[in-house]
Amino acid sequence: MIKILIAECKQEVSTFNPHLSGYNDFGVRYGDELVNYHRTVRNEIGGALSIFDAEAEVELVPTYSAFFITSGGTLAKEAWEKIAKDFLDGIQNAPPVDGVYFCMHGAMATEKETDPEGWLLKETRKILGKKIPIVVSLDLHGILTDQMIEHSNAIVAYHTYPHVDFFETGQRAARLLLRIVLDEVKPITAKVAIPALVRGDELITTTGLFGQSMRIAQDIENSPRGLSSGIFIGNPFTDVPALQTYSFVVTDNDPEMAEREAIRIAESFWTNHEKMQVALVNLDEMAMIAKTHSQGTVALIDAADATSSGASGDSNAILRKLIETGYTGKTLVPIVDEPTVNKAFAAGIGATIHTTIGGSLDPQRFNPIQINAKVLLLADHRFRSESFGEEWYSGPTAVLEVNNFIIVVSSRAVNLYDRSFFFAHGQNPKQFDAVVIKSPHCQHQMYAAWCVEMVNVDAPGSSSANLQSLGHLHCPRPIFPLDLNIQFIPKAIIYNYHN
């Protein structure tokens, strides 16, 4: 039998979010609970399991999973120490295995450690030694550090944005791991660092310029000696020393090909990097645009407060501007505000409460708004995501009516890259004149396919696409777009795990 250990440690953070993430922001599972859950979800581990389960000679050794319920601020020291201990204890206490599959994100950061994934891989090597193959799957918004490559045999990353290939990425990782275990291939990795931080519609892989470079990577991966390839554009809101864009190529014992093709991908990306920015409209312009639409739904994109990018979720900036400018369209707004939820629960459905909304987590950016609100609905349940079937939990949640505004107020952040949060609380965005979307991009069918206009708003927030407004301190400089006249001469670093 081929014994495969499976473990997960996955989180994406914004270090510009002042509210620290904690242990309770993770879904934690052990042993069989890990595989039983992931067999119901179309994510990376679900995809890997579909490959492993089809092989009669494969025996699974699931150990530990800590999966972020949503992204958030920097992970608190105590939470990181517990997660790291439990993760490594699971490996230490596992029986001997022939290979390891780790599911990670790549844009995690803690108060103590700026490269948690790389650190876990390094510590895993101390336990297992160098002979046990390790393959890691990562989000293309991860930050590809030297440690990640040095202490794994190969990495595999998403090829799509918005991400629709979670499941397929896990399948690719599992297939590659089995080939390594069976000694069919000997991976060699090349990485090129690219001094750029990018955002915007050109990153949509089906239609944007980024997709051109990604298709080069896919062709390389599918070539006879290609094993894995892609581009990590990083998370610009995780301000750590390794933050920038990276191309990478993993080949079967062919360092020259790995170097040549990693440079080719990087050059393709650099050709288009200046176009990978967002055209933003200010809050006043946004309000005027909203007023021009008398039919259909206008999408007000508040990517600056995208909880899936690590923001706090408590921005009321768009709501405030719409109220101040007298907008009368029926509007759907998501906000994180636990104190207001508590007041709504105390008052009960049908009651009118005088309270504040917004600014409960990031008060330096958002001042609370005084409101009189009718409580329409109260809920406290877990629900499955519309997109991939993951279990999400927004905590106690209240739906409030404030004149023409329906505000879905959660006590904790939840991902908003699909419509699950709204649907779970009785709200259909198609029934509104305007909807605030706290995600930079969603799958096309979620909003763009039917909204009359998608408005990218230049609002304050810890995941703002206006990157110059954030105040990066730790990433390499100079870097686009924070600096001018960036010179780029691509240079590949080769990682040969076998030497």
Residue pairs with C-beta under 8 A, 6 or more apart in sequence:
1 57
1 58
1 59
2 55
2 57
2 58
2 59
2 98
2 99
2 178
2 181
2 182
3 58
3 59
3 60
3 61
3 95
3 96
3 97
3 98
3 99
4 52
4 58
4 59
4 60
4 61
4 97
4 98
4 99
4 100
4 101
4 177
4 181
5 61
5 62
5 63
5 91
5 94
5 97
5 99
5 100
5 101
6 34
6 35
6 45
6 48
6 49
6 60
6 61
6 62
6 63
6 100
6 101
6 103
7 62
7 63
7 64
7 65
7 87
7 90
7 91
7 100
7 101
7 102
7 103
8 34
8 45
8 64
8 65
8 66
8 67
8 102
8 103
8 104
9 64
9 65
9 66
9 83
9 87
9 102
9 103
9 104
9 108
9 116
9 117
9 120
10 66
10 67
10 68
10 103
10 104
10 105
10 108
11 21
11 25
11 26
11 66
11 68
11 71
11 72
11 75
11 105
11 107
11 108
12 68
12 71
12 105
12 107
12 108
12 139
12 141
12 235
12 238
12 308
12 309
12 310
13 21
13 71
13 72
13 73
13 74
13 75
13 107
13 108
13 109
13 235
13 237
13 238
13 310
14 71
14 72
14 73
14 235
14 237
14 238
14 309
14 310
14 311
14 462
14 463
15 73
15 74
15 109
15 237
15 238
15 239
15 240
15 310
16 237
16 239
16 310
16 462
16 463
16 470
16 471
17 72
17 73
17 74
17 237
17 310
17 311
17 312
17 361
17 362
17 462
17 463
18 73
18 312
18 361
18 362
18 364
18 462
19 72
19 73
19 312
19 361
19 362
20 72
20 73
20 74
20 75
20 76
20 111
21 68
21 72
21 73
21 74
21 75
21 76
21 79
22 75
22 76
22 79
23 76
23 78
23 79
23 82
23 83
25 68
25 69
25 70
25 72
25 79
25 412
26 66
26 67
26 68
26 69
26 79
26 83
27 65
27 66
27 67
27 68
27 69
27 391
27 393
28 64
28 65
28 66
28 67
28 86
29 37
29 64
29 65
29 67
30 62
30 63
30 64
30 65
30 90
31 62
31 63
32 62
34 45
34 62
34 63
34 64
34 65
35 45
35 49
35 60
35 62
37 65
37 391
38 45
38 46
38 49
38 65
39 46
39 49
39 53
40 46
40 389
41 388
41 389
41 390
41 391
42 166
42 167
42 388
42 389
43 103
43 166
43 167
43 170
43 388
43 390
44 103
44 137
44 166
44 167
44 169
44 170
44 173
45 65
45 101
45 103
45 170
46 166
46 167
46 170
47 166
47 167
47 168
47 169
47 170
47 171
47 172
47 173
47 174
48 101
48 103
48 137
48 170
48 171
48 173
48 174
49 60
49 170
49 174
50 167
50 170
50 171
50 174
51 170
51 171
51 174
51 175
51 178
52 58
52 60
52 174
55 178
58 178
61 94
61 95
61 97
63 87
63 90
63 91
63 93
63 94
64 86
64 87
64 89
64 90
65 103
66 83
66 86
66 87
68 105
69 392
69 393
69 412
69 414
70 307
70 308
70 392
70 412
70 413
70 414
70 415
71 307
71 308
71 309
71 310
71 311
71 413
71 415
72 307
72 310
72 312
72 413
73 310
73 312
73 462
74 109
74 110
74 111
75 83
75 108
75 109
75 110
75 111
75 116
76 110
76 111
77 110
77 111
77 112
79 110
80 110
80 111
80 112
80 113
80 116
81 112
84 116
84 119
84 120
84 123
87 120
88 120
88 123
88 124
88 127
91 100
91 124
91 127
91 128
92 127
97 128
97 132
98 132
98 133
98 181
99 132
99 133
99 134
99 135
99 177
99 178
99 180
99 181
100 124
100 128
100 132
100 133
100 134
100 135
100 177
101 134
101 135
101 136
101 137
101 173
101 174
101 177
102 120
102 121
102 124
102 134
102 135
102 136
102 137
102 152
103 136
103 137
103 170
104 117
104 120
104 136
104 137
104 138
104 142
105 117
105 138
105 139
105 141
105 142
106 117
106 138
106 139
106 141
106 142
106 143
106 144
106 148
106 157
106 232
107 139
107 141
107 142
107 143
107 234
107 235
107 238
107 310
108 116
108 117
108 238
109 116
109 238
109 240
110 116
113 119
114 240
114 241
114 242
114 474
115 143
115 145
115 147
115 148
115 240
115 242
117 136
117 138
117 142
117 145
117 147
117 148
118 145
118 146
118 147
118 148
118 150
118 151
119 147
121 134
121 136
121 147
121 148
121 150
121 151
121 152
122 147
122 150
122 151
124 134
124 151
125 134
125 151
128 134
130 497
133 153
133 177
133 180
133 181
134 151
134 152
134 153
135 152
135 153
135 154
135 155
135 156
135 173
135 174
135 176
135 177
135 180
136 148
136 152
136 154
136 155
136 156
136 173
137 155
137 156
137 157
137 169
137 170
137 172
137 173
138 144
138 148
138 155
138 156
138 157
138 158
138 232
139 157
139 158
139 163
140 157
140 158
140 159
140 161
140 163
140 230
140 231
140 232
140 233
141 232
141 233
141 234
141 235
142 157
142 232
142 234
142 235
143 232
143 234
143 235
143 238
143 240
143 242
143 243
143 244
143 246
144 155
144 191
144 232
144 242
144 246
144 248
145 242
146 242
146 493
148 155
149 155
149 189
149 191
149 248
149 495
150 495
150 497
152 497
153 180
153 187
153 497
154 176
154 177
154 180
154 187
154 189
154 227
154 228
154 250
155 189
155 228
155 248
155 250
156 169
156 172
156 173
156 176
156 228
156 230
157 169
157 228
157 230
157 231
157 232
157 248
158 165
158 166
158 169
158 230
159 165
159 168
159 169
159 205
159 214
159 217
159 218
159 230
160 205
160 206
160 214
161 203
161 204
161 205
161 210
161 441
162 204
162 417
162 441
162 442
162 443
164 443
166 388
167 388
172 221
172 228
176 185
176 187
176 227
176 228
179 185
179 227
180 186
180 187
185 227
185 252
185 253
186 252
186 253
186 498
187 227
187 228
187 250
187 251
187 252
187 253
187 497
188 250
188 251
188 252
188 253
188 254
188 255
188 258
188 494
188 495
188 496
188 497
188 498
189 248
189 249
189 250
189 258
189 494
189 495
189 497
190 248
190 249
190 251
190 255
190 258
190 259
190 261
190 262
190 263
190 492
190 493
190 494
190 495
191 246
191 247
191 248
191 262
191 492
191 493
191 495
192 246
192 247
192 248
192 262
192 263
192 265
192 266
192 490
192 491
192 492
192 493
193 244
193 245
193 246
193 476
193 491
193 493
194 244
194 245
194 246
194 247
194 266
194 269
194 270
194 273
194 488
194 490
195 244
195 245
195 476
195 478
195 479
195 480
195 486
195 488
196 244
196 245
196 269
196 270
196 273
196 276
196 479
196 480
196 481
196 486
197 233
197 234
197 236
197 243
197 244
197 245
197 467
197 475
197 479
197 480
197 481
197 482
198 210
198 233
198 236
198 245
198 273
198 276
198 277
198 480
199 236
199 276
199 277
199 278
199 303
199 440
199 465
199 467
200 208
200 275
200 276
200 277
200 278
200 279
200 465
201 207
201 208
201 278
201 441
202 208
202 209
202 210
202 272
202 275
202 276
203 210
203 233
203 276
203 441
204 210
204 211
204 441
205 211
205 214
208 276
209 272
209 275
209 276
210 231
210 233
210 269
210 272
210 276
212 268
212 272
213 231
213 247
213 265
213 268
213 269
213 272
214 230
214 231
216 264
216 265
216 268
217 229
217 230
217 231
217 247
217 249
217 265
218 229
220 226
220 229
220 249
220 261
220 265
221 227
221 228
221 229
221 230
225 251
225 252
225 253
225 254
225 257
226 249
226 250
226 251
226 252
226 257
226 261
227 250
227 251
227 252
228 248
228 249
228 250
229 248
229 249
229 250
229 261
229 262
229 265
230 247
230 248
231 245
231 246
231 247
231 248
231 265
231 269
232 245
232 246
232 247
232 248
233 245
234 243
234 244
234 245
234 246
235 243
235 309
235 310
236 243
236 467
236 470
237 309
237 310
237 311
237 462
237 463
237 470
238 310
239 470
239 472
239 473
239 474
239 475
240 474
240 475
241 474
241 475
241 476
242 475
242 476
243 472
243 474
243 475
243 476
244 475
244 476
244 479
245 269
245 273
247 262
247 263
247 265
247 266
247 269
248 262
249 257
249 258
249 259
249 261
249 262
249 265
250 258
251 257
251 258
251 261
255 494
255 496
258 492
258 494
259 492
259 494
262 492
263 490
263 491
263 492
266 490
267 490
270 488
270 490
273 480
274 480
277 465
277 481
278 303
278 440
278 456
278 465
278 466
279 456
280 456
280 457
280 458
280 465
280 466
281 289
281 455
281 456
281 457
281 458
282 457
282 458
283 317
283 318
283 321
283 457
283 458
283 459
284 321
284 325
286 300
286 318
286 321
286 455
286 457
287 321
287 322
287 324
287 325
287 327
288 325
289 298
289 453
289 455
290 298
290 300
290 322
290 327
290 329
290 433
290 434
290 455
291 325
291 327
291 329
293 329
293 433
293 434
293 452
293 453
295 452
296 450
296 451
296 452
297 429
297 430
297 432
297 433
297 434
297 435
297 450
297 451
297 452
298 329
298 433
298 434
298 435
298 451
298 452
298 453
298 455
299 434
299 435
299 437
299 447
299 448
299 451
299 453
299 454
299 455
300 318
300 434
300 435
300 436
300 437
300 455
300 457
301 437
301 439
301 440
301 454
301 455
301 456
301 457
302 315
302 317
302 318
302 436
302 437
302 438
302 457
302 459
302 461
303 309
303 438
303 439
303 440
303 456
303 457
303 461
303 463
303 464
303 465
304 311
304 315
304 317
304 457
304 458
304 459
304 460
304 461
304 462
304 463
304 464
304 465
304 466
305 311
305 312
305 313
305 314
305 315
305 317
305 438
305 459
305 461
305 462
305 463
306 416
306 417
306 438
306 439
306 440
306 461
306 463
307 313
307 336
307 413
307 414
307 415
307 416
307 438
307 439
308 415
308 416
308 417
308 439
309 439
309 440
309 463
310 462
310 463
311 438
311 461
311 462
311 463
312 336
312 361
312 362
312 413
312 461
312 462
313 334
313 335
313 336
313 361
313 410
313 413
313 414
313 416
313 438
314 335
314 336
314 337
314 358
314 359
314 360
314 361
314 362
314 366
315 335
315 358
315 362
315 365
315 366
315 438
315 459
315 460
315 461
316 335
316 357
316 358
316 359
316 366
316 367
316 368
316 369
317 366
317 459
317 460
317 461
318 333
318 436
318 457
318 459
319 331
319 333
319 335
319 357
319 358
319 369
319 405
319 407
319 436
320 358
320 369
322 331
322 405
322 434
323 369
323 405
327 404
327 434
328 404
329 404
329 432
329 433
329 434
330 404
330 405
330 406
330 431
330 432
330 433
330 434
331 404
331 405
331 406
331 432
331 433
331 434
331 435
331 436
332 406
332 408
332 422
332 427
332 429
332 432
332 434
332 435
332 436
333 405
333 406
333 407
333 408
333 435
333 436
334 407
334 408
334 409
334 410
334 416
334 421
334 422
334 436
334 438
335 357
335 358
335 407
335 408
335 409
335 410
336 360
336 361
336 409
336 410
336 411
336 412
336 413
337 356
337 357
337 358
337 360
337 409
337 410
337 411
338 360
338 395
338 396
338 411
338 412
339 355
339 356
339 360
340 355
340 356
340 357
340 360
340 398
340 400
340 409
341 395
341 396
341 397
341 398
341 409
341 410
341 411
342 396
342 411
343 353
343 355
344 351
344 353
344 355
344 373
344 375
344 378
344 398
344 400
344 409
345 378
345 396
345 398
347 353
347 375
348 375
348 378
349 375
349 376
349 377
349 378
350 374
350 375
351 374
351 375
352 372
352 373
352 374
352 375
353 372
353 373
353 375
353 400
354 370
354 371
354 372
355 370
355 371
355 373
356 368
356 369
356 370
356 371
357 368
357 369
357 371
357 373
357 400
357 402
357 407
357 409
358 366
358 367
358 368
358 369
359 365
359 366
359 367
359 368
360 368
362 461
362 462
365 460
365 461
365 462
366 460
371 400
371 402
372 402
373 400
373 401
373 402
373 407
374 400
374 401
374 402
375 398
375 399
375 400
376 399
376 400
376 401
376 406
377 398
377 399
377 425
377 426
378 396
378 397
378 398
378 399
379 396
379 397
379 398
379 424
379 425
380 395
380 396
380 397
381 424
382 391
382 392
382 393
383 391
383 392
383 393
383 420
383 424
384 390
384 391
384 392
384 420
385 391
385 392
385 415
385 418
385 420
386 418
386 419
386 420
386 423
386 446
387 417
387 418
387 420
387 443
387 446
392 414
392 415
392 420
392 421
393 412
393 414
394 410
394 411
394 412
394 413
394 414
394 421
394 424
395 410
395 411
395 412
396 410
396 411
397 408
397 409
397 410
397 411
397 425
398 408
398 409
399 406
399 407
399 408
399 409
399 425
399 426
399 427
400 406
400 407
400 408
400 409
401 407
406 427
406 432
408 421
408 422
408 425
408 427
410 421
414 420
414 421
415 421
415 439
416 437
416 438
416 439
417 439
417 441
417 442
417 443
417 446
418 442
418 443
418 446
419 429
419 446
419 447
422 428
422 429
429 435
429 447
430 450
435 447
435 451
437 447
440 463
440 465
442 448
447 454
448 454
456 465
458 464
458 466
460 469
462 470
464 470
467 481
467 482
468 481
468 482
472 482
475 482
477 483
478 484
478 486
479 486
480 486
